[in-house]
Amino acid sequence: MTNMVHWKSKERWDLETEMQFQTRGCATLPKTSGTTCTSPCSSRTLPLTVDHYLTTPESKRKNRTLSLGFQEPFKTRTSVFGNFIHLKKNKRKSDSTICFHPHMNNNDTEISNNNGKLSAISEEEIVRLLTPSKSYYPDLQTIFAVLLCCRLYTCPIQLLEQIHNAVMIELSLSTEDDLVILKRLAQLLNEWTITFPSDFEEKSDYEQLIKICNFITTNRPDLKIEVDIITKNQKSYLETKNDYITRNCLDEIEFDEVYLLMDICNDPIIVAEQLTIIELDKLSKVSLEELIINFASSKLKKSVKKSTKKCPKKIKSMTEIYADWFNRLSHLVATEICMCPKLEERAKIINFFIEVGKQCFKISNFNSLMAILTGLNKSSVSRMRRTWSHSNRSVFLKLEKELSPINNFARYRETLKLRKSSKDLHDYIVPIFALLLKDLTFINEGFKTILPNNLINFEKFMNFATEVREILEAKTMNCKYQKENRITEYLLRSPLCNEEGLYKSSFEVEPPDSSFERDRYRSVKMKIKSI
């Protein structure tokens, strides 16, 4: 594995590609406006929500990027990934293992790379790849990659209709019992509704699913149990999502007294565990397809309908809700520090959050650790030199080193790899979500979806699937920590200061000591008065 970029397979890299990535430095997110968070090692802001990591034509023209690694990358852009390819004939194997043989033919609709792995494929062959038969069922890795990334070139429901039509043709040609084929079709639908349930949120899409389910039970009534599981999966998902969105639309609450987190719980271990409970809960609701659909063309994104169910506030995607939680936690850290008038108390609060971050690192909650470091590095907090002189800065610097952006977060990626290899010691692993979004953006910029020969870039599909599977693993974890409602309620709904409020409080508790800070203080007070 290269230290520069988090790729699972080094064999597909040639020397030219390796040098291009070393020149570029690290994956980048397009610079856009919107909800942001501040980097742990600078005052720079980073986009986190879905809309913020989109690659738009305008952003490509301007080529303005920000590095999650808190350093500006070179603007060299990679465009060639150095794959040596050879062609092969259309050939479908009867088992789930797909083999490829080099063969030159201008009419071929599949291409394999120099490792013999599928590199490009036509839309028709993708349908064949996913269509079950009596002697064939696609492997789970292929199912996941195709269902995840099909939205880059088509609507998922259209793919479902094509598979249904292909199955009907398969049945019409078969002279034997159709039980095996229909049972495998039900199995495919079951895996689809479990992994990508939002594909059937819209009424028309759900009706299409029910239509195919009825087709199965009409031909084989003995498969009713399998079909009922499919519909139950979808109904359960819709009920859970609606309840979750409603809960996340709730406003901040006013507590009877002014509390600090330390007043509610002064044990960093318990707080780190409660943060992990929140992280895993929110991560479990993240829709995997949301991570990919934003890389589709604008025309396709419009064709993928979104739910319009009523909610007290504007409906946000699950990804946006999770990104908002990151921003909230970083703001909570800064708010508690800046609102404290006494220097000794501020230093104690900083040390407390440093210890919480240390415990988060121990239990592999990297996303909360990143949010805490982000809060501690906000300009309104980092400027308070007298306060920091009384704090445990050495531990803080060690934690920063663990999430260092050097070589595209090489140290963090190595730690993550080691933790995954020893899951018996680390039951829960919460990766840095913003870094995952950044890796996905990098893949999207480096690989075209439709190749010049009008084939679909299947290698891009597999790279996307490899990265997203990291989130899928975290989504399926069942947290065994005991939930403390009073702590989680405070973490999720306590009032926060906005950026201007943080600066004003910071300057009031520790007066400005430079002309720049004095000008900043005057500007902040004028803005607050004008509101």
C-alpha positions in Angstrom: 0.0 0.0 0.0 1.4 3.4 -0.9 1.7 6.0 1.9 0.5 8.7 -0.4 -3.1 7.6 -1.1 -5.4 5.1 0.5 -5.7 2.5 -2.2 -6.3 -1.2 -1.6 -4.2 -2.5 -4.5 -0.8 -1.3 -5.5 -0.5 -3.5 -8.5 -2.7 -1.2 -10.7 -0.3 1.7 -10.2 2.5 2.3 -12.6 5.5 4.6 -12.0 4.0 7.5 -13.9 0.9 7.4 -11.8 2.8 7.2 -8.5 4.8 10.3 -9.4 1.6 12.2 -10.3 0.2 11.5 -6.9 3.4 12.5 -5.1 3.3 15.8 -7.0 -0.3 16.4 -6.1 0.3 15.8 -2.5 -3.1 14.6 -1.2 -6.8 14.3 -2.2 -8.7 17.5 -2.2 -12.2 18.7 -1.9 -13.6 21.5 -4.1 -13.8 24.8 -2.4 -17.4 25.9 -2.0 -19.5 27.9 0.3 -21.8 26.5 3.0 -21.6 24.6 6.2 -17.9 24.3 7.2 -15.6 23.0 9.9 -12.2 24.3 10.9 -9.1 22.2 10.4 -7.3 20.8 13.5 -4.0 22.5 12.5 -5.1 25.8 11.1 -8.0 28.3 11.1 -8.9 27.2 7.6 -12.5 26.0 7.0 -13.4 22.8 5.2 -16.6 21.8 3.5 -18.3 18.8 5.0 -21.9 18.5 3.7 -23.0 16.6 0.6 -23.2 19.8 -1.6 -19.7 20.8 -0.5 -17.8 17.9 -2.0 -19.5 18.1 -5.4 -17.2 18.5 -8.4 -18.9 21.1 -10.5 -17.8 22.4 -13.9 -17.2 25.8 -12.4 -15.0 24.4 -9.6 -13.0 22.4 -12.2 -12.4 25.6 -14.3 -11.3 27.6 -11.3 -9.3 24.6 -9.9 -9.6 26.1 -6.5 -9.2 23.4 -3.8 -8.7 23.1 -0.1 -6.8 20.4 1.6 -8.3 18.5 4.5 -4.6 18.0 5.5 -4.4 21.7 6.3 -1.9 22.5 3.7 -2.5 23.8 0.2 -1.7 21.1 -2.4 -0.1 21.8 -5.7 -2.6 22.4 -8.5 -1.3 19.6 -10.7 -4.3 17.4 -11.7 -4.1 13.8 -12.5 -5.9 12.6 -15.6 -4.2 9.4 -16.6 -4.2 6.4 -14.3 -1.8 4.3 -16.4 -3.8 1.2 -17.0 -2.6 -1.1 -19.8 -5.7 -2.8 -21.1 -6.5 -5.6 -23.5 -9.8 -6.7 -24.9 -11.8 -9.8 -24.4 -14.9 -11.4 -25.9 -18.3 -11.4 -24.4 -18.2 -14.5 -22.3 -20.3 -15.3 -19.3 -19.2 -17.9 -16.9 -21.7 -20.2 -15.2 -20.3 -19.6 -11.7 -19.8 -16.4 -9.7 -16.1 -16.0 -10.6 -15.6 -13.9 -13.7 -12.5 -14.8 -15.8 -11.0 -12.7 -18.5 -8.9 -13.7 -21.5 -7.1 -11.3 -23.7 -8.6 -11.1 -27.2 -8.7 -8.4 -29.8 -12.1 -7.6 -31.2 -13.6 -4.2 -32.1 -17.1 -5.4 -31.1 -16.1 -6.4 -27.6 -18.1 -4.9 -24.8 -15.7 -5.8 -21.9 -12.2 -4.8 -21.2 -9.8 -6.2 -18.5 -6.7 -4.5 -17.2 -3.2 -5.9 -17.0 -4.1 -7.9 -13.9 -7.0 -9.7 -15.6 -9.6 -7.8 -13.6 -12.7 -6.2 -15.2 -11.9 -2.6 -16.2 -14.6 -1.5 -18.5 -18.0 -2.9 -19.5 -21.1 -2.0 -21.6 -24.4 -1.2 -20.0 -25.9 -4.3 -21.4 -23.2 -6.5 -19.9 -23.8 -4.9 -16.5 -27.4 -6.0 -16.7 -26.2 -9.5 -17.6 -23.6 -9.4 -14.8 -26.4 -8.8 -12.3 -29.1 -11.1 -13.8 -29.4 -14.4 -11.9 -30.0 -17.7 -13.7 -30.2 -21.3 -12.8 -26.4 -21.8 -13.0 -25.3 -18.3 -12.1 -25.6 -15.8 -9.3 -23.4 -12.6 -9.0 -20.9 -12.5 -6.2 -21.6 -10.1 -3.4 -18.7 -7.8 -4.2 -20.0 -7.3 -7.7 -23.6 -6.7 -6.5 -22.4 -4.1 -4.0 -20.2 -2.2 -6.5 -22.9 -2.2 -9.3 -25.8 -1.2 -7.1 -23.8 1.5 -5.4 -22.4 3.1 -8.6 -25.1 2.4 -11.2 -26.6 5.8 -10.3 -23.6 7.4 -12.0 -24.9 6.5 -15.4 -28.6 5.5 -15.0 -31.5 5.5 -12.5 -31.4 2.5 -10.2 -35.1 1.7 -11.0 -34.3 1.5 -14.7 -31.6 -1.0 -13.9 -34.1 -3.0 -11.8 -36.5 -3.1 -14.7 -33.8 -4.2 -17.1 -32.9 -7.1 -14.7 -36.5 -8.0 -14.4 -36.9 -8.1 -18.2 -33.7 -10.2 -18.5 -35.0 -12.7 -15.9 -38.3 -13.0 -17.8 -36.3 -13.8 -21.0 -34.3 -16.4 -19.0 -37.5 -18.0 -17.8 -39.0 -18.1 -21.3 -36.0 -19.9 -22.6 -35.8 -22.4 -19.7 -37.6 -25.7 -20.0 -36.9 -26.7 -16.4 -38.3 -25.6 -13.1 -38.2 -21.8 -12.5 -37.8 -22.1 -8.7 -34.0 -21.5 -8.6 -34.1 -18.5 -10.9 -37.0 -16.8 -9.0 -35.5 -17.6 -5.6 -32.2 -16.0 -6.7 -34.1 -13.0 -8.0 -35.7 -12.7 -4.6 -32.3 -13.0 -3.0 -31.0 -10.1 -5.1 -34.0 -7.9 -4.2 -33.4 -8.7 -0.5 -29.8 -7.7 -0.7 -30.8 -4.5 -2.6 -33.4 -3.4 -0.1 -31.1 -4.1 2.8 -28.1 -2.2 1.5 -29.7 0.5 -0.7 -33.2 1.0 0.7 -33.5 4.6 -0.3 -33.7 3.5 -4.0 -37.4 2.6 -3.2 -38.5 5.6 -1.2 -40.6 7.2 -3.8 -44.1 5.7 -4.3 -43.6 4.9 -8.0 -40.3 3.2 -7.3 -41.8 1.2 -4.4 -44.6 0.1 -6.7 -42.1 -1.2 -9.2 -40.5 -3.2 -6.4 -43.9 -4.6 -5.4 -44.7 -5.4 -9.0 -41.6 -7.6 -9.3 -42.3 -9.2 -5.9 -45.9 -10.1 -7.1 -44.4 -11.5 -10.2 -42.3 -13.9 -8.1 -45.1 -15.0 -5.8 -47.5 -15.4 -8.7 -45.2 -17.8 -10.4 -44.0 -19.4 -7.2 -46.3 -19.1 -4.2 -43.9 -21.1 -2.2 -41.5 -18.1 -2.2 -44.0 -15.9 -0.3 -41.8 -15.9 2.9 -38.8 -14.6 1.0 -40.8 -11.9 -0.7 -42.4 -10.8 2.6 -38.9 -10.3 4.0 -38.2 -7.8 1.2 -41.3 -5.7 1.8 -40.7 -5.8 5.6 -37.2 -4.5 5.1 -38.4 -1.5 3.1 -41.3 -0.6 5.5 -38.9 -0.8 8.5 -36.4 1.5 6.7 -39.1 4.1 5.9 -40.4 4.1 9.5 -37.0 4.4 11.0 -35.9 7.2 8.7 -39.0 9.3 9.2 -38.6 9.1 13.0 -34.9 9.9 12.8 -35.4 12.9 10.6 -38.1 14.2 12.9 -35.8 13.9 15.9 -33.0 15.7 14.2 -35.3 18.6 13.3 -35.7 19.4 17.0 -34.3 22.8 18.1 -31.7 23.4 20.8 -33.1 23.3 24.3 -32.7 25.8 27.1 -31.5 24.2 30.4 -32.8 25.5 33.7 -29.2 26.3 34.7 -26.1 27.1 32.8 -24.1 23.9 32.6 -20.8 22.8 31.3 -20.2 19.3 30.1 -17.8 18.8 33.0 -20.7 19.7 35.4 -22.8 16.8 34.0 -19.9 14.3 33.6 -16.3 14.9 34.5 -15.1 11.4 33.4 -13.4 11.6 30.0 -13.9 7.9 29.4 -17.7 8.0 29.8 -17.9 11.1 27.6 -15.8 9.4 24.9 -18.2 6.4 25.1 -21.3 8.6 24.8 -19.7 10.3 21.8 -19.1 6.9 20.2 -22.8 6.0 20.8 -23.9 9.2 19.0 -21.4 8.6 16.2 -22.5 5.0 15.5 -26.1 6.0 15.7 -25.8 8.8 13.1 -23.4 6.8 11.0 -25.8 3.8 10.8 -28.4 6.1 9.2 -26.1 7.5 6.5 -27.3 6.4 3.1 -24.5 4.9 1.1 -26.0 5.9 -2.2 -25.9 9.6 -1.1 -22.2 9.4 -1.1 -22.2 8.5 -4.8 -25.2 10.3 -6.4 -23.6 13.7 -6.0 -20.9 12.6 -8.5 -23.6 11.9 -11.1 -24.5 14.3 -13.9 -27.0 17.1 -13.0 -29.5 15.5 -15.4 -29.3 12.1 -13.6 -29.5 13.8 -10.2 -32.7 15.4 -11.2 -34.1 12.1 -12.3 -33.3 10.6 -8.9 -36.2 11.8 -6.9 -36.0 12.8 -3.2 -38.5 12.3 -0.5 -40.8 15.2 0.1 -42.4 14.1 3.4 -43.3 16.9 5.7 -40.8 17.9 8.4 -40.7 20.9 10.9 -37.7 22.2 9.0 -36.1 21.8 5.6 -35.3 18.1 5.1 -31.6 17.3 5.2 -30.0 14.2 3.8 -28.5 11.7 6.3 -25.0 12.7 5.2 -25.8 16.3 5.9 -27.1 15.4 9.4 -23.9 13.5 10.1 -21.8 16.4 8.9 -23.8 18.8 11.1 -23.0 16.7 14.1 -19.2 17.0 13.4 -19.6 20.8 13.2 -21.8 20.9 16.3 -19.2 19.0 18.4 -16.4 21.2 17.3 -18.5 24.3 18.1 -19.5 22.8 21.5 -15.8 22.5 22.4 -15.1 26.1 21.4 -18.3 27.4 23.1 -17.5 25.9 26.5 -13.9 27.3 26.4 -14.7 30.8 25.2 -17.7 31.3 27.5 -15.7 30.6 30.7 -14.5 33.9 32.3 -11.8 32.5 34.6 -8.4 31.5 33.1 -7.9 28.5 35.4 -11.3 27.2 34.6 -10.7 27.6 30.8 -7.4 25.7 31.1 -9.2 23.0 33.0 -11.9 22.7 30.3 -9.2 22.5 27.6 -7.4 19.7 29.5 -10.7 17.9 29.9 -11.5 17.9 26.1 -7.9 16.9 25.4 -8.4 13.9 27.7 -11.8 13.1 26.0 -9.9 13.2 22.7 -7.3 10.9 24.1 -10.0 8.4 25.1 -11.6 8.7 21.7 -8.3 7.7 20.1 -8.0 4.7 22.4 -11.5 3.4 21.5 -11.0 4.2 17.8 -13.5 7.0 17.6 -11.5 9.0 15.1 -14.3 11.2 13.9 -15.0 12.6 17.3 -11.3 13.1 17.9 -11.0 15.1 14.7 -14.0 17.3 15.7 -12.5 17.9 19.2 -9.2 18.9 17.7 -11.1 21.1 15.2 -12.8 22.9 18.1 -9.5 23.4 20.0 -7.9 24.8 16.9 -10.6 27.4 16.1 -9.0 30.8 16.0 -11.2 32.0 18.8 -9.7 29.3 21.0 -6.1 29.0 19.7 -5.5 32.8 20.1 -5.8 32.6 23.9 -2.1 32.1 24.7 -2.3 32.7 28.4 -4.9 30.0 28.7 -2.9 27.5 26.6 0.2 28.1 28.8 -1.7 26.5 31.7 -2.9 23.5 29.6 -1.5 20.1 28.8 -0.2 21.0 25.4 2.1 18.0 25.0 -0.8 15.5 24.9 -2.7 17.8 22.5 0.3 17.8 20.1 0.6 14.0 20.3 -3.1 13.7 19.3 -2.5 16.2 16.4 0.4 14.1 15.3 -1.8 11.0 15.1 -4.1 12.8 12.7 -1.3 14.6 10.9 -2.1 15.4 7.2 1.4 14.6 6.1 1.5 12.2 3.1 -2.3 12.3 2.9 -2.9 11.3 6.5 -0.5 8.3 6.2 -0.1 7.9 10.0 -3.9 7.9 10.5 -4.4 5.4 7.7 -1.8 3.1 9.1 -3.4 3.3 12.5 -6.8 2.5 11.0 -5.4 -0.5 9.2 -3.8 -1.9 12.4 -7.0 -1.4 14.3 -9.1 -3.2 11.7 -6.7 -6.1 11.8 -7.2 -6.5 15.6 -11.0 -6.1 15.8 -11.0 -8.3 18.9 -9.3 -5.4 20.8 -11.2 -2.6 19.0 -14.9 -3.4 18.8 -15.9 -0.1 17.3 -14.0 1.9 14.6 -15.4 5.3 13.6 -13.4 6.6 10.6 -12.9 10.3 9.8 -16.0 10.9 7.6 -14.7 14.1 5.9 -11.6 12.2 4.8 -13.7 9.5 3.2 -15.7 12.1 1.3 -12.4 13.5 0.1 -11.1 10.1 -1.1 -14.3 9.6 -3.0 -13.9 13.0 -4.7 -10.4 12.1 -5.6 -11.5 8.8 -7.2 -14.3 10.7 -9.1 -11.8 13.2 -10.5 -9.3 10.6 -11.4 -11.6 8.1 -13.2 -14.1 8.9 -15.9 -17.5 7.2 -15.6 -18.0 6.8 -19.4 -14.8 6.0 -21.3 -14.1 7.3 -24.9 -15.2 4.0 -26.3 -18.6 4.5 -24.6 -18.0 1.7 -22.1 -18.6 2.1 -18.4 -15.5 2.4 -16.2 -16.0 -0.7 -14.0 -12.6 -0.1 -12.3 -14.1 3.2 -10.9 -17.0 1.2 -9.6 -14.7 -1.1 -7.7 -12.6 1.7 -6.2 -15.7 3.5 -5.0 -17.0 0.3 -3.5 -13.7 -0.3 -1.7 -13.9 3.1 0.0 -17.6 3.0 0.8 -17.3 -0.4 2.3 -15.4 1.2 5.2 -18.6 3.1 6.1 -20.7 0.0 5.6 -18.7 -1.9 8.2 -19.1 0.9 10.7 -22.9 1.1 10.0 -23.4 -2.5 11.0 -21.7 -2.2 14.4 -23.9 -2.6 17.5 -22.6 -0.4 20.2 -22.5 -2.0 23.7 -21.8 1.1 25.7 -24.4 2.1 28.2 -26.2 5.2 27.0 -26.4 8.1 29.5 -29.4 10.2 28.3 -28.4 13.3 30.2 -25.0 13.4 28.6 -26.1 12.6 25.1 -29.0 15.1 25.4 -26.5 17.8 26.3 -24.1 16.9 23.5 -26.9 16.9 20.9 -29.0 19.9 21.9 -27.2 22.3 24.2 -27.1 25.9 22.9 -24.0 27.0 20.9 -22.3 30.2 20.0 -21.9 31.2 16.4 -18.5 32.2 15.0 -19.0 35.9 15.8 -20.2 35.1 19.3 -17.1 32.9 19.9 -14.8 35.7 18.8 -16.6 38.3 21.0 -16.4 36.0 24.1 -12.8 35.1 23.4 -11.7 38.8 23.2 -13.7 39.6 26.4 -12.1 36.9 28.5 -8.6 37.3 27.1 -8.2 40.9 25.6 -6.6 41.3 22.2 -2.9 41.9 22.3 -2.1 43.0 18.7 -3.5 45.6 16.3 -4.9 42.8 14.1 -6.9 41.3 17.0 -8.1 44.8 18.1 -9.4 45.5 14.6 -11.0 42.0 14.6 -12.7 42.7 17.9 -14.1 46.0 16.7 -15.4 44.4 13.5 -17.1 41.6 15.5 -18.8 44.0 17.9 -20.1 46.1 14.9 -21.5 42.9 13.3 -23.2 41.8 16.5 -24.8 45.3 17.0 -26.1 45.4 13.5 -28.0 42.1 13.9 
